[in-house]
């Protein structure tokens, strides 16, 4: 892939602390194809349209959705009002929720509270514009189901670049190297998430786009970090499972800071982005802890093995 044809479009939310370099859409355009990955929420569609206009984009062949969470796909229906010929590609399980999004919207409000209102309502996508295909553009793009972060998660491989959504979690560059953490909201199942990362490793992409956030070289290295973190964080959830319920999250946080050298870079993030990360950590912790609590003592013990 010619990276000169790939553009990151930031979709910042200045009303919320640290919501910069977090949500983004990715445009790829050459002489043969024009596509957009994850158009973002309704509230940032005006920003997206302005930047697409400045880039001279008048047509989109595809809108590729890694998953249907509101911050990734909520504005898809509104985007189609400007690009009505675009084909929206989505996991089959997510399609009904975007065609009739009321349940998805109510679920978003329940989980995110006022943040969902900031993102804006989810606009319905016409049924004849959304479908799923495993090969697009004559095989130039592969869509691979990668459940873990969500049951309806899809990653896309185009040439040597993997649009990985949240399959390997959240990423940021810091002065000390790389910050990453899992993105495992309920309902999380460890083996399902590991299997998805393993399939991505088998593909051996050269570069990878994190939905949150950025393009990285050495995709296999980052996938392996994400894989190792999933195992380590579940182990931490087991180690702290007997904590007082009121203290469990804080004890898990302390355990991770002691054992995960990549996550420890959280303190090198700018203060506002660090606050944003702490906001979302509760959801990740809940996914981990809920999963561990479903396991038998014998299954938990196996997870403690190196």
Residue, then its C-alpha position, 0 to 999 in steps of 0.5 A: x500500500x502506498x501510505x501517501x494515499x492513506x489519511x488519518x482524520x481525527x474526530x476529537x471530542x473537545x467537550x470531554x477531557x482527553x478525547x483527542x488522538x483517540x477517535x479517528x476515521x481512515x481514508x484510503x484513495x487511489x486511482x482504483x478505489x476510495x474507502x473510509x474505515x470507521x466514520x465515527x459518531x454522529x457528532x463528528x460527521x460535520x468534521x469528517x465531511x469538512x476534511x473529506x471535502x478538503x481532500x477532494x473526496x466526492x465519492x466513496x466505494x466502501x465504508x468499512x466498519x470494524x464494529x458497530x459501537x457508537x464511537x465507530x459507526x454511529x454516524x454511518x447513516x448520516x455519512x451516507x446522506x452525502x455518499x449515498x452510493x457507498x457500500x457499508x461493510x459490517x459484520x452480519x450480526x451488526x447489520x440489523x442493529x444499524x438498520x434499526x438502531x434504537x436498541x443499539x442507541x439505548x444500550x449505548x446510553x445505558x453503558x456510556x451515559x452522558x458520553x453517548x449524548x455527546x456522541x449523538x444518536x445513531x442514524x439508521x443505515x438503509x438496508x440496501x446499502x449494508x452487507x458483509x463480504x469476505x473479499x472486496x474490490x476483486x480480492x484487494x481487501x479481506x474482511x476477517x471476523x475477529x470477535x473479542x472486543x465485540x462479538x461483531x468485530x471485523x478486521x480488514x487486510x489491504x495489501x500489507x496494512x491491517x485495519x485492526x479496530x480494537x482486536x489488540x486493544x488501545x495504543x499510544x506512543x509515549x516518550x518511553x516507547x509504547x503504551x497499550x492496554x486491552x479493550x475488553x468490555x463485557x462480555x469478554x471470553x479470553x480464548x475467543x480474543x486470543x484466537x482472533x489475534x492468532x489469526x491476525x498473526x498468521x496473516x503477517x501484516x507489515x503495518x497496523x492501524x489501531x482504531x484507538x489510535x494510530x498507524x504502527x510499523x511492525x504489526x506482529x510485534x504489537x499483536x504479540x503485545x496485545x496477546x500477552x497483555x490479555x493473558x497477563x491481565x486475566x491472570x491479574x484478575x484471578x490474583x485479585x479475585x478475592x479482594x473486597x469488592x470495593x477494593x478490587x479494581x484498585x488492587x487490580x490496577x496496582x497489580x498490573x502496574x507492578x507486572x505490565x511494563x507496557x501498561x506502566x507507560x500510562x504515566x507518560x501520557x499527557x495528563x488529559x489523555x491519562x484521565x481519559x484512559x482511567x475513565x475507560x479502564x473500569x469497563x476493561x476491568x469489568x470485562x476481565x473480572x466478569x470473565x474470571x468470575x465465571x470460571x471454576x477454581x480449577x480453571x482459574x488455577x490454570x490461568x495462573x501458570x506461566 
